[in-house]
Amino acid sequence: MYSIKTKLVAAITLLIVGLFSLAAYLLIKEKQKELTSDIFFETRSFSELTAGQIVDDYELYLAQKGFIYFNREMAGIFQKTQNIDLIQVFDYKGIKLYDSKEESSKQYGGEDRTVTDQRLITQIKAHNPSMLTQNGELFYLKANDDGTINYVNEYESPIDAPEILSRINYFVYPTGDKYAVLYYANYEQLEAALRGDAMRIVFLALLGTVAGLILALVLAGRITKPIAKLVTSSRIIAKGDFKHRVSIDTKDELEILGGAFNQMAEDLDKSTKALVYKERVTKELELAKKIQDELIPKVVPKLAGLEISAGIVPAEEIGGDVYDFLKRDDKNTMFYVGDVTGHGVPSGIVGSVANAMFFSQISNPSLKDIIINVNKVLKAKSPSNMFLTLCLLNWNEEFAKLTYVNAGHEQMIKYSAATKQVELIKAGGIALGMFPDISKMVEEREIQLAVGDSIVIYSDGIPEAWRSQHESYGMEKFKAAVQKFGTLENATVIRNSILKDVKAYMGDYKQMDDITIMIVKRID
């Protein structure tokens, strides 16, 4: 005959072991589904967000033999995820242009690496992104207007979605009509997480068994005393003393509850401090915005022979776009539009530094020298990953002469009143802050403007204004808008009409970048 105490201990022990075993199986299974799903969506989102940047960096650096700069940008991209261990870039002919493992230390310089897998070639040339599972199943992802994804085959016929536990071998993300970026998924983190969860569950199972034995042996008073402590402590916390902690040493669920109670008190303390900090940061951001607003010209100068209108629509409280008008002497006025990489506080600071530097250079007669001098300061005083593209112009009223220097900025658009046509003005140059000496990379040019002609200087926030994840305003629509509104009576009406067209195109989609535009119109 066994005592009740023995039976109770045995029953509780068996119950706990059984429950933990079942829970372990269900949790690991659910965790596997969750992590597999997370890796799928993160890999898909990561490819959507980075494919365009990788291609841009390839054309800007690697295609120009700038491997060091490209490799640095790729290192930054890999730091953003642990679920990708290989990235490859292909052109639409099936030639591998870049392989992150093969070219980890130097640029590939051998013969063309042509893809022989016809299925991969089909994926590279496809309009839709695609993925290949580790089971060899191929799926194409077609985006709907509402942002949802349909799974289709290469002929865009609907097919069943992959199984929940299907693991991805790679994603192929076509970019434009020239390239495709391939992302290989990495499941090492998932396996490590599952192993870690299994070990933690085993540990908790052993701990629970011990707690069950103790629970069956101790008296009811061992339960009521900790509960009384929790009640007393909760009243103290309710009065605002978040530093108070409860001490419960029962080696069971009540001790865990006490730990959770203490964590709650700590979280409440942190949340209160975080709320105060958030309010302070909000006020500081408001002050920074006011300061930046003061840097934007309140009045556009009246120049003989020109009519100018300009404006900025920031994407956040603090913008990275800049423009200004600086009177150099009685006959010359300098003005510019610039775009600092990114937006927010860091970009706003760099833009403010640039504004001050240009102001200090107004007595310099050479636009090229001004650009060179400002670049030296920005290179020395700005973070290595922040640059400023800029178009600097000068209007000489005496000779009705308009000259400019482009430092890696967008091409200006010129509207001809005589032909009612538009054309892109040669850009060139390189962004400020990239190299210490850019004297050989920039040059001063002249723009011929007849009466009624206009030029449009702008930041990339206009052609890159999005109305969905895959549709942007683009240069063709922009040029068409300039041509359509170029006949309007003055620069301000032209500016407002273009901005209205851009905002109508975007609809309710979030503005992703600062929008700056300046209209310069030749008048009698």
Contacts in CASP RR format, 6 or more apart in sequence:
PFRMAT RR
TARGET T0000
AUTHOR 0000-0000-0000
METHOD contacts of the structure
MODEL  1
MYSIKTKLVAAITLLIVGLFSLAAYLLIKEKQKELTSDIFFETRSFSELT
AGQIVDDYELYLAQKGFIYFNREMAGIFQKTQNIDLIQVFDYKGIKLYDS
KEESSKQYGGEDRTVTDQRLITQIKAHNPSMLTQNGELFYLKANDDGTIN
YVNEYESPIDAPEILSRINYFVYPTGDKYAVLYYANYEQLEAALRGDAMR
IVFLALLGTVAGLILALVLAGRITKPIAKLVTSSRIIAKGDFKHRVSIDT
KDELEILGGAFNQMAEDLDKSTKALVYKERVTKELELAKKIQDELIPKVV
PKLAGLEISAGIVPAEEIGGDVYDFLKRDDKNTMFYVGDVTGHGVPSGIV
GSVANAMFFSQISNPSLKDIIINVNKVLKAKSPSNMFLTLCLLNWNEEFA
KLTYVNAGHEQMIKYSAATKQVELIKAGGIALGMFPDISKMVEEREIQLA
VGDSIVIYSDGIPEAWRSQHESYGMEKFKAAVQKFGTLENATVIRNSILK
DVKAYMGDYKQMDDITIMIVKRID
2 10 0 8 1.000
5 216 0 8 1.000
5 217 0 8 1.000
8 216 0 8 1.000
9 212 0 8 1.000
9 213 0 8 1.000
9 216 0 8 1.000
9 217 0 8 1.000
12 212 0 8 1.000
12 213 0 8 1.000
12 215 0 8 1.000
12 216 0 8 1.000
13 209 0 8 1.000
13 212 0 8 1.000
13 213 0 8 1.000
16 205 0 8 1.000
16 208 0 8 1.000
16 209 0 8 1.000
16 211 0 8 1.000
16 212 0 8 1.000
17 205 0 8 1.000
17 209 0 8 1.000
20 201 0 8 1.000
20 204 0 8 1.000
20 205 0 8 1.000
20 208 0 8 1.000
20 209 0 8 1.000
21 205 0 8 1.000
23 201 0 8 1.000
24 198 0 8 1.000
24 201 0 8 1.000
24 202 0 8 1.000
24 205 0 8 1.000
27 197 0 8 1.000
27 201 0 8 1.000
28 194 0 8 1.000
28 197 0 8 1.000
28 198 0 8 1.000
28 201 0 8 1.000
31 193 0 8 1.000
31 194 0 8 1.000
31 197 0 8 1.000
32 165 0 8 1.000
32 190 0 8 1.000
32 194 0 8 1.000
33 164 0 8 1.000
33 165 0 8 1.000
35 189 0 8 1.000
35 190 0 8 1.000
35 193 0 8 1.000
35 194 0 8 1.000
36 164 0 8 1.000
36 165 0 8 1.000
36 166 0 8 1.000
36 167 0 8 1.000
36 190 0 8 1.000
37 164 0 8 1.000
39 83 0 8 1.000
39 167 0 8 1.000
39 168 0 8 1.000
39 185 0 8 1.000
39 187 0 8 1.000
39 189 0 8 1.000
39 190 0 8 1.000
40 168 0 8 1.000
40 185 0 8 1.000
42 81 0 8 1.000
42 83 0 8 1.000
43 81 0 8 1.000
43 83 0 8 1.000
43 84 0 8 1.000
43 168 0 8 1.000
43 171 0 8 1.000
43 183 0 8 1.000
43 185 0 8 1.000
44 129 0 8 1.000
44 131 0 8 1.000
44 141 0 8 1.000
44 171 0 8 1.000
46 80 0 8 1.000
46 81 0 8 1.000
46 83 0 8 1.000
46 84 0 8 1.000
46 183 0 8 1.000
47 129 0 8 1.000
47 171 0 8 1.000
47 173 0 8 1.000
47 181 0 8 1.000
47 183 0 8 1.000
48 129 0 8 1.000
48 173 0 8 1.000
48 469 0 8 1.000
50 77 0 8 1.000
50 80 0 8 1.000
50 181 0 8 1.000
51 173 0 8 1.000
51 175 0 8 1.000
51 181 0 8 1.000
52 175 0 8 1.000
52 181 0 8 1.000
53 73 0 8 1.000
53 77 0 8 1.000
54 74 0 8 1.000
54 77 0 8 1.000
54 87 0 8 1.000
54 89 0 8 1.000
54 175 0 8 1.000
54 181 0 8 1.000
55 89 0 8 1.000
55 175 0 8 1.000
55 176 0 8 1.000
55 178 0 8 1.000
55 179 0 8 1.000
55 181 0 8 1.000
57 69 0 8 1.000
57 70 0 8 1.000
57 73 0 8 1.000
57 74 0 8 1.000
58 70 0 8 1.000
58 89 0 8 1.000
58 97 0 8 1.000
58 98 0 8 1.000
58 179 0 8 1.000
60 69 0 8 1.000
60 70 0 8 1.000
61 67 0 8 1.000
61 69 0 8 1.000
61 70 0 8 1.000
61 73 0 8 1.000
62 70 0 8 1.000
62 97 0 8 1.000
62 98 0 8 1.000
62 107 0 8 1.000
63 97 0 8 1.000
65 107 0 8 1.000
66 107 0 8 1.000
67 103 0 8 1.000
67 106 0 8 1.000
67 107 0 8 1.000
70 98 0 8 1.000
71 103 0 8 1.000
71 104 0 8 1.000
74 87 0 8 1.000
74 100 0 8 1.000
77 87 0 8 1.000
78 84 0 8 1.000
78 87 0 8 1.000
78 100 0 8 1.000
82 186 0 8 1.000
82 189 0 8 1.000
83 185 0 8 1.000
83 186 0 8 1.000
83 187 0 8 1.000
83 189 0 8 1.000
84 183 0 8 1.000
84 184 0 8 1.000
84 185 0 8 1.000
84 186 0 8 1.000
85 184 0 8 1.000
85 185 0 8 1.000
85 186 0 8 1.000
85 188 0 8 1.000
86 99 0 8 1.000
86 100 0 8 1.000
86 101 0 8 1.000
86 183 0 8 1.000
86 184 0 8 1.000
87 98 0 8 1.000
87 100 0 8 1.000
87 181 0 8 1.000
87 182 0 8 1.000
87 183 0 8 1.000
87 184 0 8 1.000
88 96 0 8 1.000
88 98 0 8 1.000
88 99 0 8 1.000
88 100 0 8 1.000
88 181 0 8 1.000
88 182 0 8 1.000
88 184 0 8 1.000
89 96 0 8 1.000
89 97 0 8 1.000
89 98 0 8 1.000
89 179 0 8 1.000
89 180 0 8 1.000
89 181 0 8 1.000
89 182 0 8 1.000
90 96 0 8 1.000
90 97 0 8 1.000
90 115 0 8 1.000
90 124 0 8 1.000
90 179 0 8 1.000
90 180 0 8 1.000
90 181 0 8 1.000
90 182 0 8 1.000
91 97 0 8 1.000
91 178 0 8 1.000
91 179 0 8 1.000
91 180 0 8 1.000
92 124 0 8 1.000
92 125 0 8 1.000
92 177 0 8 1.000
92 178 0 8 1.000
92 179 0 8 1.000
92 180 0 8 1.000
93 114 0 8 1.000
94 114 0 8 1.000
94 115 0 8 1.000
94 121 0 8 1.000
94 124 0 8 1.000
94 125 0 8 1.000
95 112 0 8 1.000
95 113 0 8 1.000
95 114 0 8 1.000
95 115 0 8 1.000
96 113 0 8 1.000
96 114 0 8 1.000
96 115 0 8 1.000
97 179 0 8 1.000
98 108 0 8 1.000
99 108 0 8 1.000
99 113 0 8 1.000
102 108 0 8 1.000
115 121 0 8 1.000
115 124 0 8 1.000
119 132 0 8 1.000
119 138 0 8 1.000
120 172 0 8 1.000
122 154 0 8 1.000
123 130 0 8 1.000
123 132 0 8 1.000
123 138 0 8 1.000
123 172 0 8 1.000
123 180 0 8 1.000
124 172 0 8 1.000
124 174 0 8 1.000
124 180 0 8 1.000
124 182 0 8 1.000
125 174 0 8 1.000
125 180 0 8 1.000
126 140 0 8 1.000
126 154 0 8 1.000
126 172 0 8 1.000
126 174 0 8 1.000
127 174 0 8 1.000
128 140 0 8 1.000
128 141 0 8 1.000
128 142 0 8 1.000
128 143 0 8 1.000
128 152 0 8 1.000
128 156 0 8 1.000
128 174 0 8 1.000
129 140 0 8 1.000
129 141 0 8 1.000
129 171 0 8 1.000
129 172 0 8 1.000
129 173 0 8 1.000
129 174 0 8 1.000
130 138 0 8 1.000
130 139 0 8 1.000
130 140 0 8 1.000
130 141 0 8 1.000
130 154 0 8 1.000
130 171 0 8 1.000
130 172 0 8 1.000
131 138 0 8 1.000
131 139 0 8 1.000
131 141 0 8 1.000
131 168 0 8 1.000
131 169 0 8 1.000
131 170 0 8 1.000
131 171 0 8 1.000
131 172 0 8 1.000
132 138 0 8 1.000
132 139 0 8 1.000
132 168 0 8 1.000
132 169 0 8 1.000
132 170 0 8 1.000
132 172 0 8 1.000
133 139 0 8 1.000
133 162 0 8 1.000
133 166 0 8 1.000
133 167 0 8 1.000
133 168 0 8 1.000
133 169 0 8 1.000
134 166 0 8 1.000
134 167 0 8 1.000
134 168 0 8 1.000
134 169 0 8 1.000
135 166 0 8 1.000
135 167 0 8 1.000
136 169 0 8 1.000
137 162 0 8 1.000
137 166 0 8 1.000
138 153 0 8 1.000
138 154 0 8 1.000
139 151 0 8 1.000
139 152 0 8 1.000
139 159 0 8 1.000
139 161 0 8 1.000
139 162 0 8 1.000
140 151 0 8 1.000
140 152 0 8 1.000
140 153 0 8 1.000
140 154 0 8 1.000
140 156 0 8 1.000
141 149 0 8 1.000
141 150 0 8 1.000
141 151 0 8 1.000
141 152 0 8 1.000
142 149 0 8 1.000
142 150 0 8 1.000
142 151 0 8 1.000
142 152 0 8 1.000
142 156 0 8 1.000
143 149 0 8 1.000
143 469 0 8 1.000
143 470 0 8 1.000
144 150 0 8 1.000
145 468 0 8 1.000
147 468 0 8 1.000
147 469 0 8 1.000
150 158 0 8 1.000
151 158 0 8 1.000
151 159 0 8 1.000
151 160 0 8 1.000
151 161 0 8 1.000
151 162 0 8 1.000
152 158 0 8 1.000
152 159 0 8 1.000
153 159 0 8 1.000
167 185 0 8 1.000
167 187 0 8 1.000
168 185 0 8 1.000
169 184 0 8 1.000
169 185 0 8 1.000
170 182 0 8 1.000
170 183 0 8 1.000
170 184 0 8 1.000
170 185 0 8 1.000
171 182 0 8 1.000
171 183 0 8 1.000
171 185 0 8 1.000
172 180 0 8 1.000
172 181 0 8 1.000
172 182 0 8 1.000
172 183 0 8 1.000
173 180 0 8 1.000
173 181 0 8 1.000
173 182 0 8 1.000
173 183 0 8 1.000
174 180 0 8 1.000
175 181 0 8 1.000
210 251 0 8 1.000
211 251 0 8 1.000
211 252 0 8 1.000
211 253 0 8 1.000
212 252 0 8 1.000
214 250 0 8 1.000
214 251 0 8 1.000
214 252 0 8 1.000
215 252 0 8 1.000
218 250 0 8 1.000
222 250 0 8 1.000
223 250 0 8 1.000
223 254 0 8 1.000
226 248 0 8 1.000
226 250 0 8 1.000
226 254 0 8 1.000
226 255 0 8 1.000
226 257 0 8 1.000
226 258 0 8 1.000
227 254 0 8 1.000
229 246 0 8 1.000
229 247 0 8 1.000
229 248 0 8 1.000
230 246 0 8 1.000
230 248 0 8 1.000
230 257 0 8 1.000
230 258 0 8 1.000
230 261 0 8 1.000
233 244 0 8 1.000
233 245 0 8 1.000
233 246 0 8 1.000
233 261 0 8 1.000
234 261 0 8 1.000
236 244 0 8 1.000
237 244 0 8 1.000
237 264 0 8 1.000
237 265 0 8 1.000
237 268 0 8 1.000
242 265 0 8 1.000
242 266 0 8 1.000
242 268 0 8 1.000
242 269 0 8 1.000
242 272 0 8 1.000
243 265 0 8 1.000
243 269 0 8 1.000
244 265 0 8 1.000
245 262 0 8 1.000
245 265 0 8 1.000
246 258 0 8 1.000
246 259 0 8 1.000
246 261 0 8 1.000
246 262 0 8 1.000
248 254 0 8 1.000
248 255 0 8 1.000
248 257 0 8 1.000
248 258 0 8 1.000
248 259 0 8 1.000
249 255 0 8 1.000
285 317 0 8 1.000
285 318 0 8 1.000
285 345 0 8 1.000
286 317 0 8 1.000
288 317 0 8 1.000
288 318 0 8 1.000
288 345 0 8 1.000
289 317 0 8 1.000
289 318 0 8 1.000
291 352 0 8 1.000
292 318 0 8 1.000
292 319 0 8 1.000
292 348 0 8 1.000
292 352 0 8 1.000
295 322 0 8 1.000
295 324 0 8 1.000
295 352 0 8 1.000
295 355 0 8 1.000
296 311 0 8 1.000
296 312 0 8 1.000
296 323 0 8 1.000
296 324 0 8 1.000
297 310 0 8 1.000
297 323 0 8 1.000
297 324 0 8 1.000
297 325 0 8 1.000
300 308 0 8 1.000
300 309 0 8 1.000
300 310 0 8 1.000
300 325 0 8 1.000
301 308 0 8 1.000
301 325 0 8 1.000
301 327 0 8 1.000
301 333 0 8 1.000
303 333 0 8 1.000
303 395 0 8 1.000
303 397 0 8 1.000
304 397 0 8 1.000
305 397 0 8 1.000
305 400 0 8 1.000
305 522 0 8 1.000
305 523 0 8 1.000
305 524 0 8 1.000
306 395 0 8 1.000
306 402 0 8 1.000
306 520 0 8 1.000
306 521 0 8 1.000
306 522 0 8 1.000
306 523 0 8 1.000
307 490 0 8 1.000
307 491 0 8 1.000
307 520 0 8 1.000
307 521 0 8 1.000
307 523 0 8 1.000
308 325 0 8 1.000
308 335 0 8 1.000
308 491 0 8 1.000
308 518 0 8 1.000
308 519 0 8 1.000
308 520 0 8 1.000
308 521 0 8 1.000
309 490 0 8 1.000
309 491 0 8 1.000
309 492 0 8 1.000
309 494 0 8 1.000
309 495 0 8 1.000
309 518 0 8 1.000
309 519 0 8 1.000
310 323 0 8 1.000
310 337 0 8 1.000
310 495 0 8 1.000
310 516 0 8 1.000
310 517 0 8 1.000
310 518 0 8 1.000
310 519 0 8 1.000
311 323 0 8 1.000
311 495 0 8 1.000
311 516 0 8 1.000
311 517 0 8 1.000
311 518 0 8 1.000
312 319 0 8 1.000
312 321 0 8 1.000
312 323 0 8 1.000
312 514 0 8 1.000
312 515 0 8 1.000
312 516 0 8 1.000
313 499 0 8 1.000
313 511 0 8 1.000
313 514 0 8 1.000
313 515 0 8 1.000
313 516 0 8 1.000
314 320 0 8 1.000
314 321 0 8 1.000
314 343 0 8 1.000
314 514 0 8 1.000
315 343 0 8 1.000
315 511 0 8 1.000
315 512 0 8 1.000
315 513 0 8 1.000
315 514 0 8 1.000
315 515 0 8 1.000
316 343 0 8 1.000
316 344 0 8 1.000
317 344 0 8 1.000
318 343 0 8 1.000
318 344 0 8 1.000
318 345 0 8 1.000
318 347 0 8 1.000
318 348 0 8 1.000
319 343 0 8 1.000
319 344 0 8 1.000
319 347 0 8 1.000
319 348 0 8 1.000
319 514 0 8 1.000
320 339 0 8 1.000
320 340 0 8 1.000
320 342 0 8 1.000
320 343 0 8 1.000
320 344 0 8 1.000
320 347 0 8 1.000
320 348 0 8 1.000
320 350 0 8 1.000
320 351 0 8 1.000
320 514 0 8 1.000
321 337 0 8 1.000
321 338 0 8 1.000
321 339 0 8 1.000
321 340 0 8 1.000
321 343 0 8 1.000
321 459 0 8 1.000
321 514 0 8 1.000
321 515 0 8 1.000
321 516 0 8 1.000
322 336 0 8 1.000
322 337 0 8 1.000
322 338 0 8 1.000
322 339 0 8 1.000
322 340 0 8 1.000
322 351 0 8 1.000
322 354 0 8 1.000
322 355 0 8 1.000
322 388 0 8 1.000
322 390 0 8 1.000
322 516 0 8 1.000
323 335 0 8 1.000
323 336 0 8 1.000
323 337 0 8 1.000
323 338 0 8 1.000
323 516 0 8 1.000
323 518 0 8 1.000
324 335 0 8 1.000
324 336 0 8 1.000
324 355 0 8 1.000
324 358 0 8 1.000
324 359 0 8 1.000
325 333 0 8 1.000
325 334 0 8 1.000
325 335 0 8 1.000
326 333 0 8 1.000
326 334 0 8 1.000
326 335 0 8 1.000
326 358 0 8 1.000
326 359 0 8 1.000
326 362 0 8 1.000
327 333 0 8 1.000
327 362 0 8 1.000
328 334 0 8 1.000
328 362 0 8 1.000
328 363 0 8 1.000
328 394 0 8 1.000
331 396 0 8 1.000
331 397 0 8 1.000
331 398 0 8 1.000
332 394 0 8 1.000
332 395 0 8 1.000
332 396 0 8 1.000
332 397 0 8 1.000
333 394 0 8 1.000
333 395 0 8 1.000
333 397 0 8 1.000
334 358 0 8 1.000
334 362 0 8 1.000
334 367 0 8 1.000
334 370 0 8 1.000
334 392 0 8 1.000
334 393 0 8 1.000
334 394 0 8 1.000
335 392 0 8 1.000
335 393 0 8 1.000
335 394 0 8 1.000
335 395 0 8 1.000
335 518 0 8 1.000
336 358 0 8 1.000
336 390 0 8 1.000
336 391 0 8 1.000
336 392 0 8 1.000
336 393 0 8 1.000
337 390 0 8 1.000
337 391 0 8 1.000
337 409 0 8 1.000
337 457 0 8 1.000
337 458 0 8 1.000
337 459 0 8 1.000
337 516 0 8 1.000
337 518 0 8 1.000
338 354 0 8 1.000
338 388 0 8 1.000
338 389 0 8 1.000
338 390 0 8 1.000
338 391 0 8 1.000
338 409 0 8 1.000
338 459 0 8 1.000
338 516 0 8 1.000
339 388 0 8 1.000
339 389 0 8 1.000
339 390 0 8 1.000
339 409 0 8 1.000
339 410 0 8 1.000
339 459 0 8 1.000
339 460 0 8 1.000
339 514 0 8 1.000
339 516 0 8 1.000
340 347 0 8 1.000
340 348 0 8 1.000
340 350 0 8 1.000
340 351 0 8 1.000
340 354 0 8 1.000
340 386 0 8 1.000
340 387 0 8 1.000
340 388 0 8 1.000
341 347 0 8 1.000
341 385 0 8 1.000
341 386 0 8 1.000
341 387 0 8 1.000
341 388 0 8 1.000
341 431 0 8 1.000
342 386 0 8 1.000
342 513 0 8 1.000
343 513 0 8 1.000
343 514 0 8 1.000
346 383 0 8 1.000
346 386 0 8 1.000
347 386 0 8 1.000
350 378 0 8 1.000
350 382 0 8 1.000
350 383 0 8 1.000
350 386 0 8 1.000
350 388 0 8 1.000
351 388 0 8 1.000
353 377 0 8 1.000
353 378 0 8 1.000
353 381 0 8 1.000
353 382 0 8 1.000
354 374 0 8 1.000
354 378 0 8 1.000
354 388 0 8 1.000
354 390 0 8 1.000
354 432 0 8 1.000
357 373 0 8 1.000
357 374 0 8 1.000
357 377 0 8 1.000
357 378 0 8 1.000
358 370 0 8 1.000
358 374 0 8 1.000
358 392 0 8 1.000
361 370 0 8 1.000
361 373 0 8 1.000
361 374 0 8 1.000
364 370 0 8 1.000
364 373 0 8 1.000
366 444 0 8 1.000
367 392 0 8 1.000
367 393 0 8 1.000
367 394 0 8 1.000
367 403 0 8 1.000
367 404 0 8 1.000
367 405 0 8 1.000
367 444 0 8 1.000
368 405 0 8 1.000
368 439 0 8 1.000
368 442 0 8 1.000
368 443 0 8 1.000
368 444 0 8 1.000
370 392 0 8 1.000
370 405 0 8 1.000
371 390 0 8 1.000
371 392 0 8 1.000
371 405 0 8 1.000
371 407 0 8 1.000
371 432 0 8 1.000
371 438 0 8 1.000
371 442 0 8 1.000
372 437 0 8 1.000
372 438 0 8 1.000
372 439 0 8 1.000
372 442 0 8 1.000
374 432 0 8 1.000
375 407 0 8 1.000
375 432 0 8 1.000
375 433 0 8 1.000
375 435 0 8 1.000
375 436 0 8 1.000
375 438 0 8 1.000
376 436 0 8 1.000
376 437 0 8 1.000
378 387 0 8 1.000
378 388 0 8 1.000
378 432 0 8 1.000
378 433 0 8 1.000
379 432 0 8 1.000
379 433 0 8 1.000
379 434 0 8 1.000
379 435 0 8 1.000
379 436 0 8 1.000
380 436 0 8 1.000
382 388 0 8 1.000
382 433 0 8 1.000
386 433 0 8 1.000
387 431 0 8 1.000
387 432 0 8 1.000
387 433 0 8 1.000
387 434 0 8 1.000
388 407 0 8 1.000
388 431 0 8 1.000
388 432 0 8 1.000
388 433 0 8 1.000
389 407 0 8 1.000
389 408 0 8 1.000
389 409 0 8 1.000
389 410 0 8 1.000
389 431 0 8 1.000
389 432 0 8 1.000
390 406 0 8 1.000
390 407 0 8 1.000
390 408 0 8 1.000
390 409 0 8 1.000
390 431 0 8 1.000
390 432 0 8 1.000
391 404 0 8 1.000
391 405 0 8 1.000
391 406 0 8 1.000
391 407 0 8 1.000
391 409 0 8 1.000
391 410 0 8 1.000
391 412 0 8 1.000
391 427 0 8 1.000
391 457 0 8 1.000
392 404 0 8 1.000
392 405 0 8 1.000
392 406 0 8 1.000
392 407 0 8 1.000
393 402 0 8 1.000
393 403 0 8 1.000
393 404 0 8 1.000
393 447 0 8 1.000
393 457 0 8 1.000
393 520 0 8 1.000
394 402 0 8 1.000
394 403 0 8 1.000
394 404 0 8 1.000
395 401 0 8 1.000
395 402 0 8 1.000
396 402 0 8 1.000
396 403 0 8 1.000
401 446 0 8 1.000
402 446 0 8 1.000
402 447 0 8 1.000
402 449 0 8 1.000
402 520 0 8 1.000
403 444 0 8 1.000
403 445 0 8 1.000
403 446 0 8 1.000
403 447 0 8 1.000
404 412 0 8 1.000
404 444 0 8 1.000
404 445 0 8 1.000
404 446 0 8 1.000
404 447 0 8 1.000
405 442 0 8 1.000
405 443 0 8 1.000
405 444 0 8 1.000
405 445 0 8 1.000
406 412 0 8 1.000
406 426 0 8 1.000
406 427 0 8 1.000
406 428 0 8 1.000
406 429 0 8 1.000
406 442 0 8 1.000
406 445 0 8 1.000
407 429 0 8 1.000
407 430 0 8 1.000
407 431 0 8 1.000
407 432 0 8 1.000
407 438 0 8 1.000
407 442 0 8 1.000
408 427 0 8 1.000
408 428 0 8 1.000
408 429 0 8 1.000
408 430 0 8 1.000
408 431 0 8 1.000
409 427 0 8 1.000
410 427 0 8 1.000
410 458 0 8 1.000
410 459 0 8 1.000
410 460 0 8 1.000
410 463 0 8 1.000
411 424 0 8 1.000
411 425 0 8 1.000
411 426 0 8 1.000
411 427 0 8 1.000
412 424 0 8 1.000
412 425 0 8 1.000
412 427 0 8 1.000
412 447 0 8 1.000
412 455 0 8 1.000
412 456 0 8 1.000
412 457 0 8 1.000
413 422 0 8 1.000
413 423 0 8 1.000
413 424 0 8 1.000
413 425 0 8 1.000
413 455 0 8 1.000
413 456 0 8 1.000
413 458 0 8 1.000
413 478 0 8 1.000
413 479 0 8 1.000
413 482 0 8 1.000
414 422 0 8 1.000
414 423 0 8 1.000
414 424 0 8 1.000
414 425 0 8 1.000
414 447 0 8 1.000
414 449 0 8 1.000
414 453 0 8 1.000
414 454 0 8 1.000
414 455 0 8 1.000
414 456 0 8 1.000
415 421 0 8 1.000
415 422 0 8 1.000
415 453 0 8 1.000
415 454 0 8 1.000
415 455 0 8 1.000
415 456 0 8 1.000
415 482 0 8 1.000
415 483 0 8 1.000
415 486 0 8 1.000
416 422 0 8 1.000
416 423 0 8 1.000
416 450 0 8 1.000
416 453 0 8 1.000
417 450 0 8 1.000
417 451 0 8 1.000
417 452 0 8 1.000
417 453 0 8 1.000
417 454 0 8 1.000
417 486 0 8 1.000
417 487 0 8 1.000
418 450 0 8 1.000
418 453 0 8 1.000
420 483 0 8 1.000
420 487 0 8 1.000
421 483 0 8 1.000
422 479 0 8 1.000
422 482 0 8 1.000
422 483 0 8 1.000
424 479 0 8 1.000
425 447 0 8 1.000
425 455 0 8 1.000
426 445 0 8 1.000
428 442 0 8 1.000
429 438 0 8 1.000
429 441 0 8 1.000
429 442 0 8 1.000
429 443 0 8 1.000
430 438 0 8 1.000
430 441 0 8 1.000
430 442 0 8 1.000
432 438 0 8 1.000
435 441 0 8 1.000
447 455 0 8 1.000
449 455 0 8 1.000
449 520 0 8 1.000
449 522 0 8 1.000
450 522 0 8 1.000
451 522 0 8 1.000
451 523 0 8 1.000
451 524 0 8 1.000
452 521 0 8 1.000
452 522 0 8 1.000
452 523 0 8 1.000
453 521 0 8 1.000
453 522 0 8 1.000
454 482 0 8 1.000
454 486 0 8 1.000
454 491 0 8 1.000
454 494 0 8 1.000
454 519 0 8 1.000
454 520 0 8 1.000
454 521 0 8 1.000
454 522 0 8 1.000
455 519 0 8 1.000
455 520 0 8 1.000
456 482 0 8 1.000
456 498 0 8 1.000
456 517 0 8 1.000
456 518 0 8 1.000
456 519 0 8 1.000
456 520 0 8 1.000
457 517 0 8 1.000
457 518 0 8 1.000
457 520 0 8 1.000
458 478 0 8 1.000
458 515 0 8 1.000
458 516 0 8 1.000
458 517 0 8 1.000
458 518 0 8 1.000
459 513 0 8 1.000
459 514 0 8 1.000
459 515 0 8 1.000
459 516 0 8 1.000
459 517 0 8 1.000
460 513 0 8 1.000
461 512 0 8 1.000
461 513 0 8 1.000
461 514 0 8 1.000
461 515 0 8 1.000
461 516 0 8 1.000
462 473 0 8 1.000
462 478 0 8 1.000
462 498 0 8 1.000
462 502 0 8 1.000
462 515 0 8 1.000
462 517 0 8 1.000
463 472 0 8 1.000
463 473 0 8 1.000
463 474 0 8 1.000
463 475 0 8 1.000
463 478 0 8 1.000
464 472 0 8 1.000
464 473 0 8 1.000
464 474 0 8 1.000
464 512 0 8 1.000
464 513 0 8 1.000
465 472 0 8 1.000
465 473 0 8 1.000
465 474 0 8 1.000
465 502 0 8 1.000
465 505 0 8 1.000
465 506 0 8 1.000
465 511 0 8 1.000
465 512 0 8 1.000
465 513 0 8 1.000
465 515 0 8 1.000
466 472 0 8 1.000
466 473 0 8 1.000
466 506 0 8 1.000
466 509 0 8 1.000
466 510 0 8 1.000
466 512 0 8 1.000
467 473 0 8 1.000
467 505 0 8 1.000
467 506 0 8 1.000
467 507 0 8 1.000
467 509 0 8 1.000
468 509 0 8 1.000
473 502 0 8 1.000
473 505 0 8 1.000
473 506 0 8 1.000
477 501 0 8 1.000
477 505 0 8 1.000
478 498 0 8 1.000
481 497 0 8 1.000
481 498 0 8 1.000
481 501 0 8 1.000
481 502 0 8 1.000
482 498 0 8 1.000
484 497 0 8 1.000
485 493 0 8 1.000
485 494 0 8 1.000
485 497 0 8 1.000
485 498 0 8 1.000
485 501 0 8 1.000
486 494 0 8 1.000
488 494 0 8 1.000
488 497 0 8 1.000
490 521 0 8 1.000
491 519 0 8 1.000
491 520 0 8 1.000
491 521 0 8 1.000
492 519 0 8 1.000
494 519 0 8 1.000
494 521 0 8 1.000
495 517 0 8 1.000
495 518 0 8 1.000
495 519 0 8 1.000
498 517 0 8 1.000
498 519 0 8 1.000
499 515 0 8 1.000
499 517 0 8 1.000
502 515 0 8 1.000
END
